Amino acid sequence: MIRFETLKFKNFLSTGNNFTEINFIKNKTTLVVGLNGAGKSTMLDALSFALFGKPHRSIKKDQMVNSINNKNAVVEVEFSIGQHKFKVVRGIKPNVFEIWKNGEMVNQDSHSREYQKILEQNILKLNHKSFHQIVVLGSTSFVPFMQLSTHHRREIIEDLLDIHIFSRMNMLIKERLSTLKEKHKQIVHQEDIVKTKIEAQKKYIRDITLINTGETNKKKSEIKEAQSQIKALIKTNEKHLEVYNKNYKPLKEKQDAALENMQEYSAIKKSLLDEANSLVKQAKFYEDHDNCPTCEQAISLSIKSEVLNKVKTTAGSTKKKIDEADTKYNEFDIEYTALSEKLGELAYLEKEVHGNNKTIESLQLQIDKLQNEIDAPTNNNNDISTANSDLDKLKADREELFNSKSELNEQVSYSNVIIEMLKDTGIKTKIIKQYLPVMNKLINEYLQILDFYVSFNIDENFIETIKSRHRDEFTYDSFSEGEKQRIDLALMFTWRMIAKMKNSVSTNLLILDETFDSSLDHDGIENLMKILDSFDDNTNVFVISHKGDLLDGKFNNKLEFVKDKNFSKCLEAA
């Protein structure tokens, strides 16, 4: 279990040059309040940055340094796992990244990315996505489990059940299989060479036995023909290489540029589609709401009309930009395809040159062999004896290669079986199926506590089925924001319980960022408090909220963030 203990940060975002310290284990429940911009969510960004090198919210690295002091941004987090004490220190201007274990710094010889892997894979055993499914439920920069892709859902569950080792094993087996196939390819190539040598040796033995003057003249004629073929092939190769060397590099550069442009316009289109979706949501909000859900004041028709007209104008402009991006993308796609065809033609020339070189090599061997046969004494029994001895050695080499190939074939078969077992549909799915009944039971129990009476089930492919009491089927997106948040909360509490049961990524810390401020009604808040109060003493809950007046008295401790001379400070209630 990861037991987060303290978090310290200075010159980070709006904090000044004095450390702000958060004690995670001092109280079971802590309410964090403050005005907008006072720095309440800074603790989330600091904790996420310390552990994963990136903040909780979408903030650029240079923006995380206090803009007044503009240097010495430092974040330190201390936690324990079992009997071991850890401290992670990160800084900006200057850059710092240190991992301390039991008072000693972990070796920093590796690249910073490898150093981060040590922290995530060997110490924390959870990544940024898993952290935000188990530890943090926020209103900003948080993607609920139900909105993740199937691939990312699988990553979360594999971390929870500590079965990501199978994915790593699968990768290692695939690498081993690639090596085996390469060895197999080499042996087959060697077999072909030995087979060719055997056939040539047999022919040599026959020829040396029957050689005479007529045979000698015939061999000389064959040598001449072979030399003529070699000259022709060399000339052909020179022409092919001239064409290849002249055209390959500029065509490849154009192809790479076309691909880069395709990627650029694809990204532009995605950004514009996101903008269009945002405009649709904005329009739908004003079409569906007559009152502001935050201040409950009426929204006038003139404001509605003004906003909707503005949205429609912007949407038209965005649609035009999307069409333009599509057109540009298609132009570069056509160019990329045409260039690929031309490069394919050049590749064929290169392949033909390679084939010609092999033919030249074979012809030269044939010439050398014929010349040796011409020079050898006729009817020389010693030569025949030596040739037969060499033939026996070649046959022994062929037998050894055959045995090696058979052994490799067996290893490849075993590796394919193991890979099949380690696929997502293999042993991992069987393990996940064992936990699904428990997961679904816990999810539905938490939903009932939150007064949301639906039947929620998730299958081994992480596809949800949601049914009402009347057995009507729903999707996650068909529910209101408040209902969605109940599902998000139920999933988060379930993942924490599963992690605790499995003892994989269990942690004492739970942070709810403005969860009480968004879509939960009064009953939802009361039911959520029941769940928080039911946690054991090994769980430390921090709730960041604007509703301090409604939540006062419900928590063991209260932290208030205030602005003092443009710097954020944390005050603890007496």
C-alpha positions in Angstrom: 0.0 0.0 0.0 1.2 3.5 -0.9 0.8 5.7 2.2 1.2 9.4 1.1 2.4 11.4 4.0 3.4 15.0 3.2 3.5 17.3 0.2 5.7 20.5 0.1 5.9 23.1 -2.7 7.2 26.6 -3.3 7.4 29.0 -6.2 5.0 26.6 -7.9 2.1 28.3 -9.7 0.9 31.0 -7.4 2.9 30.0 -4.3 5.8 32.1 -3.1 9.3 31.4 -1.9 8.2 29.8 1.3 7.2 26.1 1.4 3.5 25.3 1.6 3.2 22.0 3.4 0.2 19.6 3.3 0.1 16.8 5.9 -1.9 14.0 4.3 -2.1 11.7 7.3 -2.9 14.2 10.1 -6.7 13.9 9.8 -9.1 11.3 8.3 -11.1 14.0 6.4 -10.0 17.5 5.4 -12.1 20.2 3.7 -10.1 22.5 1.4 -11.7 25.9 0.7 -10.8 29.2 -0.8 -11.9 31.8 -3.4 -11.5 31.2 -7.1 -7.8 31.6 -7.9 -6.7 31.3 -4.3 -4.7 28.1 -5.1 -6.9 25.3 -3.9 -6.1 23.0 -6.8 -2.4 23.8 -6.7 -1.9 20.9 -4.3 -3.3 18.5 -7.0 -1.0 20.0 -9.7 2.0 19.8 -7.3 1.3 16.2 -6.3 0.8 15.1 -9.9 4.0 17.0 -11.0 6.1 15.4 -8.3 5.0 11.9 -9.2 4.6 12.0 -13.0 6.4 15.1 -14.2 3.2 16.7 -15.4 0.4 18.7 -13.6 -3.1 17.6 -12.9 -4.5 20.4 -15.1 -3.4 21.3 -18.6 -0.6 23.6 -17.7 2.7 24.1 -19.7 5.9 23.4 -17.8 7.2 27.1 -18.0 3.8 28.2 -16.6 4.2 26.1 -13.5 7.0 28.4 -12.2 5.8 31.4 -10.2 5.7 34.3 -12.6 7.0 36.8 -10.0 10.0 34.9 -8.7 10.4 33.0 -12.0 12.8 30.4 -10.6 13.4 27.7 -7.9 10.0 26.0 -8.3 10.3 22.9 -6.1 7.9 20.1 -5.2 8.6 17.4 -2.7 6.3 14.4 -1.8 7.0 11.9 0.9 5.3 8.5 1.1 5.9 5.0 2.4 5.4 1.5 0.9 5.6 -1.2 3.5 8.8 -0.6 5.6 10.4 1.7 3.0 10.3 5.5 3.1 10.4 7.4 -0.2 10.8 11.0 -1.2 10.5 12.4 -4.7 11.9 15.9 -5.4 11.2 17.8 -8.7 12.2 21.3 -9.6 12.0 23.7 -12.5 14.7 26.4 -13.1 16.8 24.6 -12.3 15.5 21.2 -13.4 15.6 18.7 -10.6 14.4 15.1 -10.4 15.5 12.9 -7.5 14.1 9.7 -6.0 15.1 8.9 -2.4 14.6 5.6 -0.7 15.3 5.2 3.0 17.5 8.3 3.0 19.6 7.3 -0.1 19.2 8.6 -3.6 18.2 6.0 -6.2 20.9 5.7 -9.0 20.4 8.5 -11.5 22.7 7.1 -14.2 19.8 6.3 -16.5 18.0 8.8 -18.8 15.3 10.9 -17.2 12.6 8.8 -19.0 14.1 5.6 -17.7 14.3 7.2 -14.2 10.5 8.0 -14.5 9.9 4.3 -15.5 11.7 3.2 -12.3 9.4 5.4 -10.2 6.1 4.4 -12.0 6.8 0.7 -12.7 9.1 -0.4 -9.8 8.0 1.9 -6.9 4.5 3.3 -7.4 3.3 0.6 -9.8 0.8 2.9 -11.3 0.8 5.5 -14.1 -0.7 8.9 -14.5 -4.0 7.5 -15.8 -4.3 5.0 -13.0 -3.5 7.7 -10.4 -6.4 9.8 -11.6 -8.8 6.8 -11.4 -7.7 5.7 -7.9 -6.6 8.8 -6.1 -8.1 11.9 -7.7 -11.6 12.7 -8.9 -11.6 16.2 -10.2 -13.7 18.6 -12.2 -10.6 19.7 -14.3 -8.3 17.6 -16.5 -10.0 14.4 -15.4 -11.2 11.9 -17.9 -13.7 9.5 -16.2 -13.3 5.8 -16.7 -16.4 5.7 -18.8 -15.0 8.2 -21.2 -11.7 6.4 -21.7 -11.0 4.3 -24.8 -11.2 0.5 -24.4 -7.4 0.4 -24.5 -7.0 2.9 -21.7 -9.7 1.2 -19.7 -7.8 -2.1 -20.0 -4.6 -0.3 -18.8 -6.4 0.9 -15.6 -7.8 -2.6 -14.8 -4.5 -4.3 -15.5 -2.8 -1.9 -13.1 -5.5 -2.6 -10.5 -5.2 -6.3 -10.7 -1.4 -6.2 -11.1 -1.5 -8.2 -14.3 0.4 -5.8 -16.6 3.3 -8.2 -16.1 1.7 -10.4 -18.7 1.8 -7.5 -21.3 5.5 -7.1 -20.6 6.0 -10.9 -20.9 4.1 -10.8 -24.2 6.5 -8.0 -25.5 9.5 -10.0 -24.4 8.2 -13.2 -26.1 7.5 -11.3 -29.3 11.1 -10.0 -29.3 12.4 -13.6 -28.7 10.1 -14.9 -31.5 11.5 -12.2 -33.8 15.0 -13.3 -33.0 14.1 -17.0 -33.6 12.5 -16.2 -36.9 15.7 -14.3 -38.0 17.8 -17.3 -37.0 15.5 -19.6 -38.8 15.8 -17.4 -41.9 19.6 -17.5 -41.7 19.6 -21.3 -41.3 17.3 -21.7 -44.4 19.6 -19.5 -46.3 22.6 -21.6 -45.2 20.7 -24.7 -46.1 20.1 -23.4 -49.6 23.8 -22.6 -50.0 24.8 -26.1 -48.7 22.3 -27.7 -51.0 23.6 -25.8 -54.0 27.2 -26.8 -53.0 26.2 -30.4 -52.7 24.6 -30.4 -56.2 27.7 -28.6 -57.6 30.0 -31.1 -55.8 28.1 -34.1 -57.2 28.3 -32.6 -60.7 32.0 -31.9 -60.2 32.5 -35.6 -59.3 30.7 -36.7 -62.3 32.5 -34.3 -64.6 36.0 -35.0 -63.2 35.3 -38.7 -63.9 34.2 -38.2 -67.5 36.4 -35.2 -68.4 38.2 -35.2 -71.7 39.3 -32.8 -74.4 35.7 -32.3 -75.7 34.6 -31.7 -72.1 37.4 -29.1 -71.6 36.4 -27.2 -74.7 32.8 -27.3 -73.6 33.7 -25.9 -70.2 35.7 -23.1 -71.8 32.7 -22.2 -73.9 30.6 -22.2 -70.7 33.1 -19.9 -69.1 33.0 -17.5 -72.0 29.2 -17.5 -71.9 29.2 -16.9 -68.2 31.6 -14.0 -68.5 29.4 -12.5 -71.2 26.4 -12.7 -68.9 28.4 -11.1 -66.1 29.3 -8.1 -68.3 25.7 -7.7 -69.3 24.4 -7.9 -65.8 27.1 -5.4 -64.6 26.0 -2.9 -67.3 22.3 -3.4 -66.3 23.2 -2.8 -62.6 25.0 0.4 -63.5 22.0 1.8 -65.3 19.6 0.8 -62.5 21.9 2.3 -59.7 22.2 5.5 -61.7 18.4 5.9 -61.8 18.0 4.8 -58.1 20.7 7.1 -56.7 19.4 10.1 -58.8 15.7 9.8 -57.8 15.4 8.0 -54.4 16.5 10.7 -52.0 14.4 13.6 -53.5 11.3 11.3 -53.8 11.7 10.1 -50.2 12.0 13.7 -49.0 8.9 14.7 -50.9 7.1 11.6 -49.5 8.1 12.5 -45.9 7.0 16.1 -46.4 3.6 14.9 -47.8 3.2 12.6 -44.8 4.1 15.4 -42.4 1.6 17.7 -44.1 -1.1 15.0 -43.9 -0.4 14.6 -40.1 -0.5 18.4 -39.7 -3.9 18.8 -41.5 -5.3 15.7 -39.7 -4.4 17.4 -36.4 -5.9 20.7 -37.6 -9.1 18.9 -38.5 -9.3 17.2 -35.1 -8.8 20.5 -33.4 -11.5 22.1 -35.5 -13.9 19.2 -34.9 -13.3 19.6 -31.1 -14.1 23.3 -31.6 -17.2 22.4 -33.5 -18.3 20.0 -30.8 -17.7 22.7 -28.2 -19.9 25.1 -30.2 -22.7 22.5 -30.5 -22.6 22.0 -26.7 -22.6 25.7 -26.1 -25.6 26.1 -28.5 -27.4 23.2 -26.9 -26.8 24.7 -23.4 -28.5 28.0 -24.4 -31.3 26.2 -26.2 -32.1 23.9 -23.3 -31.6 26.4 -20.4 -33.7 29.4 -19.5 -31.8 30.0 -16.2 -28.1 29.9 -15.3 -27.5 26.7 -13.3 -24.8 28.4 -11.2 -26.5 31.7 -10.1 -30.1 30.6 -11.1 -30.7 34.0 -12.8 -32.8 34.0 -16.0 -31.1 34.1 -19.3 -32.7 36.7 -21.5 -33.9 35.9 -25.0 -31.6 38.6 -26.4 -28.6 37.0 -24.8 -29.7 33.6 -26.1 -30.2 35.0 -29.6 -26.9 36.8 -29.5 -25.0 33.8 -28.3 -26.7 31.4 -30.7 -26.1 33.7 -33.7 -22.5 34.1 -32.7 -22.2 30.3 -32.4 -23.8 29.7 -35.8 -21.5 32.2 -37.4 -18.4 30.6 -35.8 -19.7 27.1 -36.6 -20.0 28.1 -40.3 -16.5 29.4 -40.3 -15.3 26.3 -38.5 -17.1 24.1 -41.0 -15.4 25.9 -43.9 -12.0 25.5 -42.2 -12.7 21.7 -41.7 -13.5 21.4 -45.4 -10.4 23.2 -46.3 -8.3 21.0 -44.0 -10.0 17.9 -45.7 -9.1 19.2 -49.1 -5.5 19.8 -48.2 -5.3 16.4 -46.5 -6.6 14.7 -49.6 -4.2 16.6 -51.9 -1.2 15.4 -49.8 -2.7 11.9 -49.6 -2.8 11.7 -53.4 0.7 13.0 -53.6 1.9 10.5 -50.9 0.3 7.6 -52.8 1.9 8.7 -56.1 5.3 9.1 -54.5 4.9 5.6 -52.8 4.3 4.1 -56.2 7.4 5.7 -57.6 9.5 4.6 -54.6 8.1 1.2 -55.1 9.4 1.2 -58.7 12.9 2.3 -57.4 12.7 -0.5 -54.8 12.1 -3.0 -57.6 15.2 -1.7 -59.4 17.2 -2.1 -56.2 15.8 -5.6 -55.7 16.7 -6.4 -59.3 20.3 -5.2 -58.7 20.5 -7.4 -55.7 19.3 -10.3 -57.7 21.8 -9.6 -60.5 24.6 -9.5 -58.0 23.7 -12.9 -56.7 23.6 -14.2 -60.2 27.0 -12.6 -60.9 28.3 -14.2 -57.7 26.9 -17.6 -58.8 28.3 -17.2 -62.4 31.7 -16.3 -61.0 31.6 -19.4 -58.8 30.7 -21.4 -61.8 33.6 -19.9 -63.8 36.0 -20.6 -61.0 34.8 -24.2 -60.7 34.9 -24.8 -64.4 38.4 -23.4 -64.6 39.6 -25.6 -61.7 38.1 -28.6 -63.5 40.0 -27.7 -66.6 43.2 -27.3 -64.7 42.8 -30.5 -62.8 44.5 -33.7 -64.1 42.3 -36.1 -66.0 41.4 -39.4 -64.4 43.1 -38.4 -61.1 41.8 -40.8 -58.5 43.1 -38.6 -55.7 41.0 -35.7 -56.9 37.9 -37.9 -56.9 38.7 -39.2 -53.4 39.1 -35.6 -52.1 35.9 -34.6 -53.9 33.9 -37.5 -52.3 35.3 -36.5 -48.9 34.2 -32.9 -49.4 30.8 -34.1 -50.4 30.4 -36.2 -47.2 31.4 -33.1 -45.2 28.7 -31.0 -47.0 26.1 -33.7 -46.3 27.0 -33.7 -42.6 26.7 -29.9 -42.6 23.3 -30.2 -44.2 22.1 -32.7 -41.5 23.3 -30.4 -38.7 21.5 -27.4 -40.3 18.3 -29.5 -40.6 18.5 -30.5 -36.9 19.0 -26.9 -35.9 16.0 -25.8 -38.1 13.8 -28.4 -36.5 14.8 -27.2 -33.0 14.0 -23.6 -34.0 10.7 -24.6 -35.5 9.8 -26.2 -32.1 10.8 -23.1 -30.2 8.8 -20.9 -32.6 5.7 -23.1 -32.1 6.1 -22.8 -28.3 6.5 -19.1 -28.5 3.4 -18.7 -30.7 1.4 -20.7 -28.1 2.7 -18.5 -25.3 1.9 -15.3 -27.3 -1.6 -16.6 -27.8 -2.0 -17.2 -24.1 -0.6 -13.7 -23.3 -3.0 -11.8 -25.7 -5.7 -9.6 -24.2 -8.1 -12.4 -25.0 -6.0 -15.0 -23.2 -5.0 -15.4 -19.6 -5.5 -11.7 -18.7 -9.2 -12.0 -19.8 -9.6 -15.1 -17.6 -8.2 -13.3 -14.6 -10.3 -10.2 -15.3 -13.4 -12.5 -15.5 -12.7 -13.8 -12.0 -12.9 -10.2 -10.6 -15.8 -9.0 -12.8 -18.6 -10.2 -10.4 -16.9 -8.5 -7.5 -16.4 -5.3 -9.5 -20.0 -5.2 -10.7 -21.3 -5.9 -7.2 -19.3 -3.1 -5.6 -20.3 -0.7 -8.4 -24.0 -1.4 -7.9 -23.7 -1.2 -4.1 -22.1 2.3 -4.3 -24.7 3.4 -6.9 -27.5 2.4 -4.5 -25.8 4.3 -1.6 -25.7 7.3 -3.9 -29.5 6.8 -4.6 -29.0 5.8 -8.2 -30.9 2.7 -8.8 -29.8 1.2 -12.0 -28.2 -2.2 -12.9 -24.6 -1.5 -14.0 -22.5 -4.3 -15.5 -19.1 -4.2 -17.2 -17.8 -7.2 -19.2 -14.3 -8.5 -19.9 -14.0 -6.2 -22.9 -14.8 -3.2 -20.6 -18.1 -2.5 -22.3 -20.8 -1.3 -20.0 -24.5 -2.4 -19.9 -26.7 -0.1 -17.9 -30.4 -1.0 -17.3 -33.1 0.8 -15.3 -35.5 -0.9 -13.0 -37.8 -1.4 -15.9 -34.9 -3.1 -17.8 -34.6 -0.3 -20.3 -31.1 -0.1 -21.6 -29.1 3.1 -21.4 -25.6 4.3 -22.2 -23.4 6.5 -20.0 -23.9 9.5 -22.3 -27.7 9.3 -22.0 -27.6 10.3 -18.3 -27.6 13.8 -16.7 -24.3 15.2 -15.4 -25.4 14.4 -11.8 -26.1 10.8 -12.7 -22.9 10.5 -14.6 -21.0 11.8 -11.6 -22.7 9.2 -9.4 -21.4 6.5 -11.8 -17.9 8.1 -11.8 -17.9 8.1 -8.0 -19.1 4.5 -7.8 -16.4 3.4 -10.2 -13.7 5.3 -8.4 -14.6 3.8 -5.0 -14.8 0.4 -6.6 -11.3 0.7 -8.1 -10.0 1.7 -4.7 -11.7 -1.3 -3.0 -10.4 -3.7 -5.7 -6.9 -2.2 -5.4 -7.1 -2.7 -1.6 -8.3 -6.3 -2.0 -5.6 -7.1 -4.5 -3.0 -5.0 -2.7 -1.7 -3.8 -6.1 -2.0 0.0 -6.1 -3.8 0.6 -2.8 -3.3 4.0 -1.3 -4.5 6.0 1.7 -5.1 9.2 -0.2 -8.4 10.2 -1.9 -8.8 13.7 -3.3 -12.2 15.0 -4.5 -11.7 18.3 -6.5 -15.0 20.3 -6.6 -17.0 17.1 -6.7 -19.5 18.6 -4.2 -19.7 21.7 -6.3 -20.8 20.4 -9.7 -23.8 18.2 -10.4 -24.6 16.5 -7.0 -27.8 17.5 -5.4 -28.4 17.7 -1.6 -29.2 14.0 -1.3 -26.2 13.2 -3.4 -23.9 15.2 -1.2 -25.3 13.5 2.0 -25.0 10.0 0.4 -21.4 10.8 -0.7 -20.6 11.9 2.9 -21.9 8.5 4.1 -19.4 6.7 1.9 -16.5 9.0 3.0 -17.4 8.5 6.6 -17.5 4.7 6.1 -13.8 4.6 5.1 -11.4 3.1 7.7 -8.8 5.1 9.5 -6.2 4.2 6.9 -7.9 6.4 4.3 -7.2 10.2 4.2 -9.8 12.2 2.3 -9.3 15.7 1.0 -12.3 17.5 -0.5 -11.7 20.7 -2.4 -14.9 22.8 -2.5 -16.4 26.2 -2.9 -19.3 25.1 -0.7 -17.5 25.7 2.6 -20.6 27.0 4.3 -22.6 23.9 3.5 -19.8 21.4 4.4 -18.5 23.0 7.6 -18.6 20.7 10.5 -18.7 17.6 8.3 -14.9 17.2 8.3 -12.2 16.6 10.9 -10.0 19.4 9.5 -10.2 22.5 7.3 -7.6 24.1 5.1 -8.2 27.5 3.6 -6.2 28.9 0.7 -6.0 32.7 0.5 -4.1 35.2 -1.6 -1.6 37.4 0.3 0.4 39.9 -1.7 -0.3 38.0 -4.9 0.9 34.7 -3.4 -1.2 31.7 -2.3 -1.0 30.7 1.3 -2.6 27.7 3.1 -4.2 28.4 6.5 -5.2 25.5 8.8 -8.3 26.0 10.9 -7.6 26.2 14.6 
